[in-house]
Amino acid sequence: MRYHNITKDDMLNGDGLRVVLWVAGCSHCCKGCHNPITWDPNGGLVFDEAAKQEIFEQLDQPYISGITFSGGDPLHSANRVDVRNLMAEIKERYPDKTIWLYTGDSWDNIKHYPIMHYIDVLVDGEFVQEQKDTKLLWKGSKNQRVIDVQKTLKQTDPSLPVLHCGDYS
């Protein structure tokens, strides 16, 4: 896996103060994307032990609510396995921290991925420039959803996602 940045004390990409890992690789290439530099899966830096320790140092802080995976797309084929492994380690070390993930994919296409068991909140859907709304919380366009993954997976029918509080679309 490769990444472009690790943001500390972020308040825009999920509940509370967060650390954000911006991974490289996205096949959606949405018109008007705020981060097109992350589309190339071979761009950025190699995610190494030092980068992992930088994230853990942030998660060690009691005021950090959790981690957000963004990019690029953390579910791009170049990232999926490494992101899942990192999430598993984070959940084991920091069971009270939340994991958020942004993807251009739709819930219907990814709800059965094993990685979903580690994700607390998922923002799904491609960014659609014509539906851009700067007043939306945690998402860029009206078509996107902020999904409470764990509540959704516990339902009898997980194809109907439960929206996370704050998604007033």
KEZA-857616 format. One line per 3 residues: number of its first residue (from 1); their letters; for each residue x, y, z of N, C-alpha, C, O. Coordinates in Angstrom, 1 decimal, decimal comma. Layout:
N
NUM) a) X:Y:Z:X:Y:Z:X:Y:Z:X:Y:Z; ...
END
This chain:
169
1) mry) 0,9:-1,2:0,0:0,0:0,0:0,0:0,9:1,2:0,0:2,0:1,3:0,6; 0,4:2,3:-0,7:1,1:3,5:-0,7:0,1:4,6:-0,1:-1,1:4,5:-0,2; 0,7:5,7:0,3:-0,1:6,8:0,9:0,5:8,1:0,6:1,6:8,3:0,2
4) hni) -0,3:9,2:0,7:0,1:10,5:0,4:0,3:11,4:1,7:1,2:12,2:1,7; -0,5:11,1:2,7:-0,4:12,0:3,9:-1,0:11,3:5,1:-1,9:10,4:4,9; -0,6:11,7:6,3:-1,3:11,3:7,5:-1,6:12,7:8,2:-0,7:13,4:8,5
7) tkd) -2,9:13,0:8,3:-3,3:14,2:8,9:-3,6:14,0:10,4:-4,3:13,0:10,7; -3,2:14,9:11,2:-3,4:14,8:12,6:-4,4:15,9:13,1:-4,5:16,9:12,5; -5,1:15,5:14,1:-6,1:16,5:14,7:-7,1:17,0:13,7:-7,5:18,1:13,7
10) dml) -7,6:16,1:12,9:-8,6:16,4:11,8:-10,0:16,4:12,4:-10,4:15,5:13,1; -10,7:17,5:12,0:-12,1:17,6:12,5:-13,1:17,5:11,4:-14,3:17,6:11,6; -12,7:17,3:10,2:-13,6:17,3:9,0:-14,0:16,0:8,5:-14,9:15,9:7,7
13) ngd) -13,3:14,9:8,8:-13,5:13,6:8,2:-13,9:12,6:9,2:-13,4:11,5:9,3; -15,0:12,9:10,0:-15,6:12,0:11,0:-15,8:12,7:12,3:-15,4:13,9:12,5; -16,4:12,0:13,2:-16,7:12,5:14,5:-15,4:12,8:15,3:-14,5:12,0:15,3
16) glr) -15,4:13,9:16,0:-14,3:14,2:17,0:-13,0:14,5:16,3:-13,0:14,7:15,0; -11,9:14,5:17,0:-10,6:14,7:16,5:-10,1:13,4:16,0:-10,2:12,4:16,7; -9,5:13,3:14,8:-9,1:12,1:14,2:-7,8:12,2:13,5:-7,3:13,3:13,3
19) vvl) -7,2:11,0:13,3:-6,0:10,9:12,4:-6,6:10,4:11,1:-7,4:9,5:11,1; -6,1:10,9:10,0:-6,6:10,5:8,7:-5,4:9,9:7,9:-4,4:10,6:7,7; -5,6:8,8:7,3:-4,6:8,2:6,4:-5,2:8,3:5,0:-6,2:7,8:4,6
22) wva) -4,4:9,1:4,1:-4,8:9,4:2,7:-4,0:8,4:1,9:-2,9:8,6:1,6; -4,7:7,3:1,4:-4,0:6,3:0,6:-4,0:6,7:-0,9:-4,7:7,5:-1,3; -3,1:6,0:-1,6:-2,9:6,2:-3,0:-3,7:5,1:-3,8:-3,7:4,0:-3,4
25) gcs) -4,4:5,5:-4,8:-5,1:4,6:-5,7:-6,6:4,8:-5,7:-7,2:4,6:-4,6; -7,1:5,2:-6,8:-8,6:5,3:-7,0:-8,9:5,2:-8,4:-8,3:5,8:-9,3; -9,9:4,3:-8,7:-10,3:4,1:-10,1:-11,6:4,8:-10,4:-12,1:4,8:-11,5
28) hcc) -12,2:5,6:-9,4:-13,4:6,3:-9,7:-13,1:7,6:-10,5:-13,9:7,9:-11,3; -12,1:8,3:-10,1:-11,6:9,5:-10,8:-12,8:10,5:-11,0:-13,1:10,9:-12,1; -13,5:10,8:-9,9:-14,7:11,7:-10,0:-14,3:13,1:-10,5:-13,3:13,7:-10,1
31) kgc) -15,2:13,6:-11,3:-15,1:14,9:-11,8:-15,2:15,9:-10,6:-16,2:15,8:-9,8; -14,3:16,8:-10,4:-14,3:17,7:-9,3:-13,7:17,2:-8,0:-13,9:17,8:-7,0; -13,1:16,0:-8,1:-12,5:15,4:-6,9:-11,5:16,4:-6,2:-10,8:17,2:-6,9
34) hnp) -11,6:16,5:-4,9:-10,7:17,4:-4,2:-9,3:16,9:-4,0:-8,4:17,6:-3,5; -9,0:15,7:-4,4:-7,7:15,1:-4,2:-7,3:14,2:-5,3:-6,9:13,0:-5,1; -7,3:14,7:-6,6:-6,9:13,8:-7,7:-5,4:13,3:-7,7:-5,1:12,4:-8,4
37) itw) -4,6:14,0:-6,9:-3,2:13,5:-6,8:-3,1:12,1:-6,3:-2,1:11,4:-6,5; -4,2:11,7:-5,6:-4,2:10,3:-4,9:-4,7:9,2:-5,8:-4,7:8,1:-5,4; -5,1:9,5:-7,1:-5,6:8,5:-7,9:-4,6:7,4:-8,3:-5,0:6,3:-8,5
40) dpn) -3,4:7,8:-8,5:-2,4:6,8:-9,0:-2,0:5,9:-7,9:-1,4:6,4:-6,9; -2,2:4,6:-8,0:-1,9:3,7:-7,0:-0,4:3,5:-6,7:0,1:3,0:-5,7; 0,4:4,0:-7,7:1,9:4,0:-7,5:2,4:5,3:-7,1:3,7:5,5:-7,0
43) ggl) 1,6:6,3:-6,7:2,0:7,6:-6,3:2,3:7,6:-4,8:2,1:6,6:-4,1; 2,7:8,7:-4,3:2,9:8,9:-2,9:4,1:8,1:-2,3:5,1:7,9:-3,0; 4,0:7,6:-1,1:5,0:7,0:-0,3:4,6:5,6:0,0:3,4:5,2:0,1
46) vfd) 5,6:4,7:0,2:5,3:3,3:0,7:4,9:3,4:2,1:5,5:4,1:3,0; 3,8:2,8:2,5:3,3:2,7:3,8:4,2:1,7:4,6:4,1:0,5:4,4; 5,0:2,2:5,4:6,0:1,4:6,1:5,8:1,4:7,6:4,8:2,0:8,1
49) eaa) 6,7:0,8:8,4:6,5:0,7:9,8:6,5:2,1:10,5:5,8:2,3:11,5; 7,3:3,0:10,0:7,4:4,4:10,5:6,0:5,1:10,4:5,6:5,8:11,3; 5,4:4,9:9,2:4,1:5,5:9,0:3,0:4,9:10,0:2,2:5,6:10,5
52) kqe) 3,1:3,6:10,1:2,2:2,9:11,1:2,4:3,4:12,5:1,4:3,7:13,2; 3,7:3,6:12,9:3,9:4,1:14,2:3,5:5,5:14,4:3,0:5,9:15,5; 3,5:6,3:13,3:3,0:7,7:13,4:1,5:7,7:13,7:1,0:8,5:14,5
55) ife) 0,8:6,8:13,1:-0,6:6,6:13,3:-0,9:6,2:14,7:-1,8:6,7:15,4; -0,1:5,2:15,2:-0,3:4,6:16,5:0,0:5,7:17,6:-0,7:5,8:18,6; 1,0:6,5:17,4:1,3:7,6:18,3:0,1:8,6:18,4:-0,2:9,1:19,5
58) qld) -0,6:8,8:17,3:-1,8:9,7:17,4:-2,9:8,9:18,1:-3,6:9,5:18,9; -3,1:7,7:17,8:-4,2:6,9:18,4:-3,9:6,7:19,9:-4,9:6,5:20,7; -2,7:6,8:20,3:-2,4:6,7:21,8:-2,9:7,9:22,6:-3,1:7,8:23,8
61) qpy) -3,2:9,0:21,9:-3,6:10,2:22,6:-5,1:10,0:22,9:-5,9:9,6:22,1; -5,4:10,3:24,2:-6,8:10,0:24,6:-7,9:10,9:24,0:-9,0:10,6:23,9; -7,4:12,1:23,4:-8,4:13,0:22,8:-8,7:12,7:21,3:-9,5:13,3:20,7
64) isg) -7,9:11,7:20,8:-8,2:11,3:19,4:-9,3:10,2:19,4:-9,2:9,2:20,1; -10,4:10,5:18,6:-11,5:9,6:18,6:-11,3:8,4:17,8:-11,9:7,3:18,0; -10,4:8,5:16,8:-10,2:7,3:15,9:-9,5:7,7:14,6:-8,8:8,7:14,6
67) itf) -9,6:6,8:13,7:-8,9:7,0:12,4:-9,9:7,0:11,3:-10,9:6,3:11,3; -9,6:7,8:10,3:-10,4:7,8:9,0:-9,4:7,4:7,9:-8,3:7,9:7,7; -9,9:6,5:7,1:-9,2:6,1:5,8:-9,8:6,8:4,7:-11,1:6,6:4,5
70) sgg) -9,0:7,5:3,9:-9,6:8,2:2,8:-8,5:8,1:1,7:-7,6:7,3:1,7; -8,6:9,0:0,7:-7,6:8,9:-0,4:-7,9:9,8:-1,5:-8,3:11,0:-1,4; -7,7:9,2:-2,7:-7,8:7,9:-3,1:-9,0:7,1:-2,6:-10,0:7,7:-2,1
73) dpl) -8,9:5,8:-2,7:-9,9:4,9:-2,3:-9,3:3,8:-1,5:-8,6:3,0:-2,1; -9,5:3,7:-0,2:-9,0:2,6:0,6:-9,4:1,2:0,1:-8,8:0,2:0,5; -10,5:1,2:-0,6:-11,0:-0,1:-1,1:-10,5:-0,4:-2,5:-10,9:-1,4:-3,1
76) hsa) -9,6:0,4:-3,1:-9,0:0,1:-4,3:-8,2:-1,2:-4,2:-7,7:-1,5:-3,1; -8,1:-2,0:-5,2:-7,5:-3,3:-5,2:-6,1:-3,2:-4,7:-5,6:-4,2:-4,1; -5,4:-2,1:-4,9:-4,0:-2,0:-4,4:-3,9:-1,8:-2,9:-2,9:-1,8:-2,3
79) nrv) -5,1:-1,5:-2,2:-5,1:-1,1:-0,8:-5,8:-2,1:0,1:-5,5:-2,2:1,3; -6,8:-2,7:-0,5:-7,8:-3,4:0,3:-7,2:-4,4:1,4:-7,6:-4,3:2,6; -6,3:-5,2:1,0:-5,7:-6,2:2,0:-4,9:-5,5:3,1:-5,1:-5,8:4,3
82) dvr) -4,1:-4,5:2,7:-3,3:-3,8:3,7:-4,1:-2,9:4,6:-3,9:-2,8:5,8; -5,1:-2,3:4,1:-6,1:-1,5:4,9:-6,8:-2,4:5,9:-6,9:-2,1:7,0; -7,3:-3,6:5,4:-7,9:-4,5:6,3:-7,0:-5,0:7,4:-7,4:-5,0:8,6
85) nlm) -5,8:-5,3:7,1:-4,8:-5,7:8,1:-4,5:-4,6:9,1:-4,4:-4,9:10,3; -4,4:-3,4:8,6:-4,1:-2,3:9,6:-5,4:-2,1:10,4:-5,2:-1,8:11,6; -6,5:-2,1:9,9:-7,8:-2,0:10,7:-7,9:-3,0:11,8:-8,2:-2,7:12,9
88) aei) -7,5:-4,3:11,4:-7,6:-5,3:12,4:-6,6:-5,1:13,6:-7,0:-5,3:14,7; -5,5:-4,6:13,3:-4,5:-4,3:14,3:-5,0:-3,1:15,1:-4,8:-3,1:16,4; -5,6:-2,1:14,5:-6,1:-0,9:15,2:-7,2:-1,3:16,2:-7,2:-0,9:17,3
91) ker) -8,1:-2,2:15,7:-9,3:-2,6:16,5:-8,8:-3,4:17,7:-9,4:-3,3:18,8; -7,7:-4,2:17,5:-7,2:-5,0:18,6:-6,5:-4,1:19,7:-6,7:-4,2:20,9; -5,7:-3,1:19,2:-4,9:-2,2:20,1:-5,8:-1,1:20,7:-5,6:-0,7:21,8
94) ypd) -6,8:-0,7:19,9:-7,6:0,5:20,3:-9,1:0,2:20,2:-9,7:0,8:19,3; -9,6:-0,7:21,0:-11,0:-1,1:20,7:-12,0:0,0:20,9:-13,2:-0,1:20,4; -11,7:1,0:21,6:-12,6:2,1:21,9:-12,5:3,3:20,8:-13,3:4,2:20,9
97) kti) -11,6:3,1:19,9:-11,4:4,2:18,8:-12,3:3,7:17,6:-12,4:2,5:17,4; -12,9:4,7:16,9:-13,7:4,4:15,8:-12,9:4,4:14,5:-11,9:5,2:14,4; -13,4:3,6:13,5:-12,8:3,6:12,2:-13,8:4,1:11,2:-14,9:3,5:11,1
100) wly) -13,4:5,1:10,5:-14,3:5,6:9,4:-13,5:5,3:8,1:-12,3:5,2:8,0; -14,3:5,1:7,0:-13,7:4,9:5,7:-14,6:5,6:4,6:-15,8:5,5:4,6; -13,9:6,3:3,7:-14,5:6,9:2,6:-14,2:6,1:1,3:-13,0:5,7:1,1
103) tgd) -15,2:5,8:0,5:-15,0:5,1:-0,7:-16,0:5,6:-1,8:-17,0:6,1:-1,5; -15,5:5,5:-3,0:-16,4:5,9:-4,1:-17,3:4,8:-4,5:-18,2:5,0:-5,3; -17,1:3,6:-3,9:-18,0:2,5:-4,2:-19,3:2,6:-3,5:-19,4:3,4:-2,5
106) swd) -20,3:1,8:-3,9:-21,6:1,9:-3,2:-21,8:0,7:-2,2:-21,2:-0,3:-2,4; -22,5:1,0:-1,2:-22,8:0,0:-0,1:-23,2:-1,4:-0,7:-22,7:-2,4:-0,3; -24,1:-1,3:-1,7:-24,5:-2,6:-2,4:-23,4:-3,4:-2,9:-23,5:-4,6:-2,9
109) nik) -22,4:-2,8:-3,4:-21,2:-3,5:-4,0:-20,2:-4,0:-3,0:-19,5:-5,0:-3,3; -20,2:-3,5:-1,8:-19,1:-3,8:-0,9:-19,6:-4,3:0,5:-18,8:-4,7:1,3; -20,9:-4,4:0,7:-21,4:-4,8:2,0:-21,0:-6,1:2,5:-21,0:-6,4:3,7
112) hyp) -20,6:-7,0:1,6:-20,2:-8,4:2,0:-18,7:-8,5:2,1:-18,2:-9,6:2,4; -17,9:-7,4:1,9:-16,5:-7,5:2,1:-16,1:-7,8:3,6:-16,7:-7,1:4,4; -15,2:-8,7:3,8:-14,8:-8,9:5,2:-14,3:-7,7:6,0:-14,5:-7,6:7,2
115) imh) -13,8:-6,7:5,3:-13,3:-5,5:5,9:-14,4:-4,7:6,6:-14,1:-4,0:7,6; -15,6:-4,9:6,3:-16,7:-4,2:6,9:-16,9:-4,4:8,4:-17,4:-3,6:9,1; -16,4:-5,6:8,8:-16,5:-5,9:10,2:-15,6:-5,0:11,1:-15,8:-5,0:12,3
118) yid) -14,7:-4,3:10,5:-13,8:-3,4:11,2:-14,2:-2,0:11,2:-13,8:-1,1:12,0; -15,1:-1,6:10,3:-15,5:-0,2:10,0:-16,7:0,1:10,8:-17,7:-0,6:10,8; -16,6:1,3:11,5:-17,8:1,8:12,3:-18,7:2,6:11,4:-19,9:2,5:11,4
121) vlv) -18,0:3,5:10,6:-18,8:4,4:9,7:-18,2:4,4:8,3:-17,0:4,5:8,2; -19,0:4,3:7,3:-18,6:4,3:5,9:-19,3:5,4:5,2:-20,5:5,6:5,3; -18,6:6,2:4,5:-19,1:7,2:3,6:-19,0:6,6:2,2:-17,9:6,4:1,7
124) dge) -20,1:6,3:1,6:-20,1:5,6:0,3:-20,5:6,5:-0,9:-21,2:7,6:-0,7; -20,2:6,1:-2,1:-20,6:6,8:-3,3:-19,6:7,7:-3,9:-18,8:8,4:-3,2; -19,6:7,8:-5,2:-18,7:8,7:-5,9:-19,1:10,1:-5,6:-20,3:10,4:-5,3
127) fvq) -18,2:11,0:-5,6:-18,5:12,4:-5,5:-19,1:12,9:-6,9:-18,5:12,6:-7,9; -20,3:13,5:-6,8:-20,9:14,0:-8,0:-20,9:15,5:-7,9:-21,6:16,1:-7,1; -20,2:16,1:-8,8:-20,0:17,6:-8,8:-21,3:18,3:-8,9:-21,5:19,4:-8,2
130) eqk) -22,2:17,8:-9,7:-23,5:18,5:-9,8:-24,4:18,4:-8,5:-25,4:19,2:-8,4; -24,0:17,5:-7,6:-24,8:17,4:-6,4:-23,9:17,9:-5,2:-24,3:17,6:-4,0; -22,9:18,6:-5,5:-22,0:19,2:-4,4:-22,8:20,1:-3,5:-23,6:20,9:-4,0
133) dtk) -22,5:19,9:-2,2:-23,2:20,8:-1,2:-22,3:21,0:0,0:-22,0:20,1:0,7; -21,7:22,2:0,1:-20,7:22,4:1,2:-21,4:22,5:2,6:-20,6:22,5:3,6; -22,7:22,4:2,7:-23,3:22,4:4,0:-23,5:21,0:4,5:-23,9:20,8:5,7
136) llw) -23,2:20,0:3,7:-23,4:18,6:4,2:-22,3:18,2:5,2:-21,1:18,7:5,0; -22,6:17,5:6,2:-21,7:17,0:7,2:-21,0:15,7:6,7:-21,7:14,7:6,4; -19,7:15,7:6,7:-18,8:14,6:6,4:-18,9:14,0:5,0:-18,3:13,0:4,7
139) kgs) -19,6:14,7:4,1:-19,6:14,2:2,7:-19,7:15,4:1,8:-20,0:16,5:2,2; -19,3:15,2:0,5:-19,2:16,3:-0,5:-20,4:16,5:-1,4:-20,7:17,6:-1,8; -21,1:15,4:-1,6:-22,3:15,5:-2,5:-23,5:14,8:-2,0:-23,4:13,8:-1,2
142) knq) -24,7:15,2:-2,4:-25,9:14,7:-1,8:-26,2:13,2:-2,0:-26,9:12,6:-1,3; -25,6:12,6:-3,1:-25,8:11,2:-3,3:-25,0:10,3:-2,3:-25,4:9,1:-2,2; -24,0:10,8:-1,7:-23,2:10,0:-0,8:-24,0:9,8:0,5:-24,9:10,6:0,9
145) rvi) -23,7:8,7:1,2:-24,4:8,4:2,5:-23,3:8,1:3,5:-22,2:7,6:3,3; -23,7:8,5:4,8:-22,8:8,2:5,9:-23,5:7,1:6,7:-24,5:7,3:7,4; -22,9:5,9:6,6:-23,6:4,7:7,0:-23,0:4,2:8,3:-21,8:4,1:8,4
148) dvq) -23,8:3,8:9,3:-23,4:3,2:10,5:-23,3:1,7:10,1:-24,3:1,0:10,1; -22,1:1,3:9,9:-21,9:-0,1:9,3:-22,3:-1,2:10,3:-22,9:-2,1:9,9; -21,9:-1,0:11,6:-22,1:-2,1:12,5:-23,6:-2,3:12,8:-24,1:-3,4:12,9
151) ktl) -24,4:-1,2:12,9:-25,9:-1,3:13,0:-26,5:-1,9:11,8:-27,4:-2,7:11,9; -26,0:-1,5:10,6:-26,5:-2,1:9,4:-26,2:-3,6:9,3:-27,1:-4,3:8,9; -25,0:-4,0:9,7:-24,7:-5,5:9,6:-25,5:-6,3:10,5:-25,7:-7,5:10,3
154) kqt) -26,0:-5,7:11,6:-26,8:-6,4:12,6:-28,3:-6,6:12,2:-29,0:-7,4:12,8; -28,7:-5,9:11,2:-30,0:-6,0:10,7:-30,3:-7,3:10,0:-29,4:-8,0:9,5; -31,6:-7,7:10,0:-31,9:-8,9:9,2:-31,6:-8,7:7,7:-31,2:-9,6:7,1
157) dps) -31,8:-7,5:7,2:-31,5:-7,2:5,8:-30,5:-6,1:5,7:-30,9:-4,9:5,8; -29,2:-6,4:5,6:-28,2:-5,4:5,6:-28,1:-4,6:4,3:-27,2:-3,8:4,1; -29,0:-4,9:3,3:-29,0:-4,2:2,1:-29,6:-2,8:2,3:-29,4:-1,9:1,4
160) lpv) -30,3:-2,6:3,4:-30,9:-1,3:3,7:-30,0:-0,6:4,8:-30,2:-0,9:6,0; -29,1:0,3:4,4:-28,1:0,8:5,3:-28,8:1,8:6,4:-29,7:2,5:6,0; -28,3:1,7:7,6:-28,7:2,6:8,7:-27,8:3,8:8,6:-26,5:3,6:8,7
163) lhc) -28,4:5,0:8,5:-27,5:6,2:8,4:-27,0:6,5:9,8:-27,7:6,4:10,8; -25,8:7,0:9,8:-25,1:7,5:11,0:-25,7:8,8:11,4:-26,1:9,6:10,5; -25,9:9,0:12,6:-26,5:10,3:13,1:-25,6:11,4:12,5:-24,4:11,4:12,5
166) gdy) -26,2:12,4:12,0:-25,5:13,5:11,3:-25,7:13,5:9,8:-25,4:14,5:9,2; -26,1:12,4:9,3:-26,4:12,3:7,8:-27,9:12,8:7,6:-28,8:11,9:7,7; -28,0:14,0:7,3:-29,4:14,6:7,2:-29,7:14,8:5,8:-30,4:15,8:5,4
169) s) -29,3:14,0:4,9:-29,5:14,2:3,4:-30,9:14,0:3,0:-31,2:14,2:1,8
END
